[in-house]
Amino acid sequence: MVFFTCDGCGESIKKPSVPKHRSQCRRSFKLSCMDCSKEFHGEDYNSHIKCITENQKYAGAGPGLNKNEKKQEEWVGLVQNAIRNASGINPEVKQLLEYVSQFDNIPRKQTKFLVWFFLIQFD
């Protein structure tokens, strides 16, 4: 879970609680990630979905992917390759698939994919 520090009041905030905090704190123009110290202005914090691990921060571990991240990267690569190699596909479907391929968090399971797909259409 990503935690932020409000640079206006210094309070620690879980990512899902940021909108509520923003409505209460008049000085919360900028948030800082507690793990990687990146600063986010406005709604930029929404794009911060993954951060460095404690091992990377405190033990100086080099960059690397855990098993699930590796699976996810392989899956996204498969989706992108399928789109590139698709021939004779309806142009509207291809455009939709190209839009989906821009994301790096495409769910691998059908049910989760359908929910995710429904939600990204309303962003």
Accessible surface in RSA format (square Angstrom, percent):
REM  Atomic radii and reference values for relative SASA: ProtOr
REM  Chains: A
REM  Algorithm: Lee & Richards
REM  Probe-radius: 1.40
REM  Slices: 20
REM RES _ NUM      All-atoms   Total-Side   Main-Chain    Non-polar    All polar
REM                ABS   REL    ABS   REL    ABS   REL    ABS   REL    ABS   REL
RES MET A   1   151.58  78.5  77.47  51.3  74.11 176.4  88.15  74.9  63.43  84.0
RES VAL A   2    14.12   9.3  11.33  10.3   2.79   6.7  11.87  10.3   2.25   6.1
RES PHE A   3    74.35  37.2  73.94  45.8   0.41   1.1  73.94  44.8   0.41   1.2
RES PHE A   4     0.00   0.0   0.00   0.0   0.00   0.0   0.00   0.0   0.00   0.0
RES THR A   5    37.79  26.9  37.79  38.3   0.00   0.0  28.77  38.6   9.02  13.6
RES CYS A   6     0.12   0.1   0.00   0.0   0.12   0.3   0.00   0.0   0.12   0.1
RES ASP A   7    65.62  46.0  30.32  30.2  35.30  83.5  23.13  54.4  42.48  42.4
RES GLY A   8    20.36  25.1   0.00   N/A  20.36  25.1   7.73  21.2  12.63  28.3
RES CYS A   9    55.57  42.0  19.76  22.0  35.81  84.2  21.81  55.3  33.76  36.4
RES GLY A  10    48.77  60.1   0.00   N/A  48.77  60.1  26.04  71.5  22.73  50.9
RES GLU A  11    93.91  53.9  85.93  65.0   7.98  19.0  33.15  64.1  60.76  49.6
RES SER A  12    63.15  53.4  42.83  57.2  20.32  46.8  23.60  50.2  39.55  55.4
RES ILE A  13     7.26   4.1   4.09   3.0   3.18   7.7   7.26   5.2   0.00   0.0
RES LYS A  14   104.57  51.0 101.94  62.5   2.62   6.2  45.37  40.8  59.20  63.1
RES LYS A  15    41.23  20.1  39.19  24.0   2.04   4.8  32.34  29.1   8.89   9.5
RES PRO A  16    96.36  70.2  64.47  58.8  31.89 115.9  76.39  63.1  19.97 124.1
RES SER A  17    49.25  41.6  44.88  59.9   4.36  10.1  20.27  43.2  28.97  40.6
RES VAL A  18     0.07   0.0   0.07   0.1   0.00   0.0   0.07   0.1   0.00   0.0
RES PRO A  19    78.49  57.2  68.17  62.1  10.32  37.5  73.06  60.3   5.42  33.7
RES LYS A  20   138.81  67.7 130.77  80.2   8.05  19.2  80.35  72.3  58.47  62.3
RES HIS A  21    15.34   8.4  13.18   9.2   2.17   5.5  10.28  10.6   5.06   5.9
RES ARG A  22    48.78  20.5  36.41  18.6  12.38  29.5  33.44  45.7  15.35   9.3
RES SER A  23    73.10  61.8  52.92  70.6  20.18  46.5  49.55 105.5  23.55  33.0
RES GLN A  24   122.25  68.4  93.13  68.1  29.12  69.3  40.35  85.9  81.89  62.1
RES CYS A  25    16.49  12.5   8.70   9.7   7.79  18.3   9.66  24.5   6.82   7.4
RES ARG A  26   191.52  80.4 172.05  87.7  19.47  46.4  76.93 105.1 114.59  69.4
RES ARG A  27   146.16  61.4 141.45  72.1   4.70  11.2  58.13  79.5  88.02  53.3
RES SER A  28     7.20   6.1   2.19   2.9   5.01  11.5   0.44   0.9   6.77   9.5
RES PHE A  29   155.78  77.9 147.48  91.3   8.30  21.6 152.29  92.3   3.48  10.0
RES LYS A  30    60.87  29.7  59.85  36.7   1.03   2.4  18.00  16.2  42.87  45.7
RES LEU A  31     0.00   0.0   0.00   0.0   0.00   0.0   0.00   0.0   0.00   0.0
RES SER A  32    20.26  17.1  20.22  27.0   0.04   0.1  15.59  33.2   4.67   6.5
RES CYS A  33     2.62   2.0   0.05   0.1   2.57   6.0   0.00   0.0   2.62   2.8
RES MET A  34    83.51  43.2  66.25  43.8  17.26  41.1  72.23  61.4  11.28  14.9
RES ASP A  35    46.04  32.2  42.94  42.7   3.10   7.3   2.47   5.8  43.56  43.4
RES CYS A  36    33.63  25.4  10.21  11.4  23.42  55.0  13.45  34.1  20.18  21.8
RES SER A  37    82.79  70.0  65.64  87.6  17.15  39.5  36.43  77.6  46.36  64.9
RES LYS A  38   121.19  59.1 114.79  70.4   6.40  15.2  70.04  63.0  51.14  54.5
RES GLU A  39    98.50  56.6  73.06  55.3  25.44  60.6  18.39  35.6  80.11  65.4
RES PHE A  40    19.97  10.0  18.26  11.3   1.71   4.4  19.97  12.1   0.00   0.0
RES HIS A  41   104.80  57.3 102.38  71.2   2.43   6.2  72.05  74.3  32.75  38.1
RES GLY A  42    38.24  47.2   0.00   N/A  38.24  47.2  35.26  96.8   2.98   6.7
RES GLU A  43   114.12  65.5 104.95  79.4   9.17  21.8  60.70 117.4  53.42  43.6
RES ASP A  44    82.77  58.0  75.76  75.4   7.01  16.6  19.22  45.2  63.55  63.4
RES TYR A  45     8.12   3.8   8.12   4.6   0.00   0.0   2.10   1.6   6.02   7.4
RES ASN A  46    76.57  52.8  66.29  64.1  10.28  24.7  27.42  66.0  49.15  47.5
RES SER A  47    91.57  77.4  62.65  83.6  28.92  66.6  55.02 117.2  36.55  51.2
RES HIS A  48    14.34   7.8  10.82   7.5   3.52   9.0   6.62   6.8   7.72   9.0
RES ILE A  49    98.31  55.9  72.12  53.7  26.19  63.1  74.23  53.4  24.08  65.4
RES LYS A  50   122.82  59.9 104.17  63.9  18.66  44.4  77.84  70.1  44.98  47.9
RES CYS A  51    31.64  23.9   5.98   6.7  25.66  60.3  13.02  33.0  18.62  20.1
RES ILE A  52    69.43  39.5  60.10  44.8   9.33  22.5  62.03  44.7   7.41  20.1
RES THR A  53    76.64  54.5  69.25  70.2   7.38  17.6  73.27  98.4   3.37   5.1
RES GLU A  54   131.08  75.3 123.82  93.7   7.26  17.3  39.43  76.3  91.65  74.8
RES ASN A  55   101.16  69.8  98.91  95.6   2.24   5.4  10.46  25.2  90.69  87.7
RES GLN A  56    49.71  27.8  36.11  26.4  13.60  32.4  11.58  24.6  38.13  28.9
RES LYS A  57    78.21  38.2  50.55  31.0  27.66  65.9  37.94  34.2  40.27  42.9
RES TYR A  58   158.27  73.9 123.43  70.2  34.84  90.7  96.08  72.2  62.19  76.7
RES ALA A  59    77.74  71.5  40.31  62.2  37.43  85.1  50.97  71.8  26.77  70.9
RES GLY A  60    62.86  77.5   0.00   N/A  62.86  77.5  33.99  93.3  28.87  64.7
RES ALA A  61    48.75  44.8  29.19  45.0  19.56  44.5  39.47  55.6   9.28  24.6
RES GLY A  62    51.27  63.2   0.00   N/A  51.27  63.2  29.56  81.1  21.71  48.6
RES PRO A  63   134.44  98.0 108.46  98.9  25.98  94.4 109.39  90.3  25.05 155.7
RES GLY A  64    54.10  66.7   0.00   N/A  54.10  66.7  35.93  98.6  18.17  40.7
RES LEU A  65    79.99  44.5  50.49  36.1  29.50  74.2  51.84  36.4  28.15  75.7
RES ASN A  66    86.13  59.4  74.52  72.0  11.61  28.0  43.12 103.8  43.01  41.6
RES LYS A  67   151.59  74.0 138.50  85.0  13.09  31.2  87.81  79.0  63.79  67.9
RES ASN A  68    91.50  63.1  89.84  86.8   1.66   4.0  21.14  50.9  70.35  68.0
RES GLU A  69    43.84  25.2  40.03  30.3   3.81   9.1  20.33  39.3  23.51  19.2
RES LYS A  70   115.41  56.3 115.36  70.8   0.05   0.1  58.30  52.5  57.11  60.8
RES LYS A  71    97.00  47.3  94.06  57.7   2.93   7.0  51.19  46.1  45.81  48.8
RES GLN A  72    37.53  21.0  37.53  27.4   0.00   0.0  26.75  56.9  10.78   8.2
RES GLU A  73   104.40  59.9  93.76  70.9  10.64  25.3  39.75  76.9  64.65  52.8
RES GLU A  74   107.02  61.4  96.33  72.9  10.69  25.5  46.45  89.8  60.57  49.5
RES TRP A  75    76.06  30.5  74.63  36.1   1.43   3.4  75.64  40.3   0.42   0.7
RES VAL A  76    15.90  10.5  15.90  14.4   0.00   0.0  15.90  13.8   0.00   0.0
RES GLY A  77    25.34  31.2   0.00   N/A  25.34  31.2  24.97  68.5   0.37   0.8
RES LEU A  78   113.32  63.1 108.49  77.6   4.83  12.2 108.78  76.4   4.55  12.2
RES VAL A  79    24.10  15.9  20.36  18.4   3.74   9.0  24.00  20.9   0.10   0.3
RES GLN A  80    58.29  32.6  56.80  41.5   1.49   3.6   8.30  17.7  49.99  37.9
RES ASN A  81    64.58  44.5  64.50  62.3   0.08   0.2  12.90  31.1  51.68  49.9
RES ALA A  82    63.68  58.6  48.32  74.6  15.36  35.0  57.91  81.6   5.77  15.3
RES ILE A  83    12.20   6.9  11.32   8.4   0.88   2.1  12.20   8.8   0.00   0.0
RES ARG A  84   159.78  67.1 131.33  66.9  28.45  67.7  69.93  95.6  89.85  54.5
RES ASN A  85   119.47  82.4  91.51  88.4  27.97  67.3  32.73  78.8  86.75  83.8
RES ALA A  86    30.21  27.8  13.29  20.5  16.92  38.5  22.47  31.6   7.74  20.5
RES SER A  87   107.18  90.6  76.75 102.4  30.44  70.1  47.44 101.0  59.74  83.7
RES GLY A  88    91.05 112.3   0.00   N/A  91.05 112.3  44.32 121.6  46.73 104.7
RES ILE A  89    57.31  32.6  37.71  28.1  19.59  47.2  43.46  31.3  13.85  37.6
RES ASN A  90    79.11  54.6  66.44  64.2  12.67  30.5  23.48  56.5  55.63  53.8
RES PRO A  91   108.83  79.3  99.09  90.3   9.74  35.4 103.98  85.8   4.86  30.2
RES GLU A  92   133.08  76.4 126.26  95.5   6.82  16.2  46.37  89.7  86.71  70.8
RES VAL A  93    65.20  42.9  64.14  58.1   1.06   2.6  65.19  56.6   0.01   0.0
RES LYS A  94    61.86  30.2  61.86  38.0   0.00   0.0  31.18  28.1  30.68  32.7
RES GLN A  95   128.01  71.6 125.28  91.6   2.73   6.5  37.88  80.6  90.13  68.4
RES LEU A  96    79.00  44.0  75.75  54.2   3.25   8.2  78.66  55.2   0.35   0.9
RES LEU A  97    58.57  32.6  58.57  41.9   0.00   0.0  58.57  41.1   0.00   0.0
RES GLU A  98    78.56  45.1  76.78  58.1   1.78   4.2  25.96  50.2  52.60  42.9
RES TYR A  99    83.63  39.0  82.08  46.7   1.55   4.0  64.68  48.6  18.95  23.4
RES VAL A 100     4.36   2.9   4.36   3.9   0.00   0.0   4.36   3.8   0.00   0.0
RES SER A 101    18.14  15.3  16.01  21.4   2.13   4.9   0.77   1.6  17.37  24.3
RES GLN A 102   139.05  77.8  99.47  72.7  39.58  94.2  42.07  89.5  96.98  73.6
RES PHE A 103    54.84  27.4  50.26  31.1   4.58  11.9  54.01  32.7   0.83   2.4
RES ASP A 104    98.52  69.0  89.19  88.8   9.33  22.1  36.71  86.4  61.81  61.6
RES ASN A 105    65.15  44.9  56.08  54.2   9.07  21.8  22.58  54.4  42.56  41.1
RES ILE A 106     1.27   0.7   1.27   0.9   0.00   0.0   1.27   0.9   0.00   0.0
RES PRO A 107    24.53  17.9  14.60  13.3   9.93  36.1  23.95  19.8   0.58   3.6
RES ARG A 108   106.24  44.6  78.14  39.8  28.11  66.9  27.16  37.1  79.09  47.9
RES LYS A 109   146.50  71.5 141.21  86.6   5.28  12.6  89.68  80.7  56.81  60.5
RES GLN A 110   139.44  78.0 125.33  91.6  14.11  33.6  44.69  95.1  94.74  71.9
RES THR A 111   101.10  71.9  98.73 100.1   2.37   5.6  65.06  87.4  36.04  54.5
RES LYS A 112   137.17  66.9 133.03  81.6   4.14   9.9  80.46  72.4  56.71  60.4
RES PHE A 113    57.50  28.8  57.50  35.6   0.00   0.0  57.50  34.9   0.00   0.0
RES LEU A 114   100.54  56.0  94.93  67.9   5.61  14.1  95.34  67.0   5.20  14.0
RES VAL A 115    86.28  56.8  82.72  74.9   3.56   8.6  86.22  74.9   0.06   0.2
RES TRP A 116    28.45  11.4  26.45  12.8   2.00   4.7  26.08  13.9   2.37   3.8
RES PHE A 117    39.34  19.7  39.34  24.4   0.00   0.0  39.34  23.9   0.00   0.0
RES PHE A 118   120.21  60.1 119.34  73.9   0.87   2.3 120.20  72.9   0.01   0.0
RES LEU A 119   105.24  58.6 101.09  72.3   4.14  10.4 101.31  71.2   3.93  10.6
RES ILE A 120    10.51   6.0   7.92   5.9   2.59   6.2   8.54   6.1   1.97   5.4
RES GLN A 121    95.14  53.2  63.23  46.2  31.90  76.0  19.90  42.4  75.23  57.1
RES PHE A 122   143.87  72.0 111.34  69.0  32.53  84.6 116.83  70.8  27.04  77.4
RES ASP A 123   150.88 105.7  83.09  82.7  67.78 160.3  54.03 127.2  96.85  96.6
END  Absolute sums over single chains surface
CHAIN  1 A     9147.3       7437.3       1710.0       5246.1       3901.1
END  Absolute sums over all chains
TOTAL          9147.3       7437.3       1710.0       5246.1       3901.1
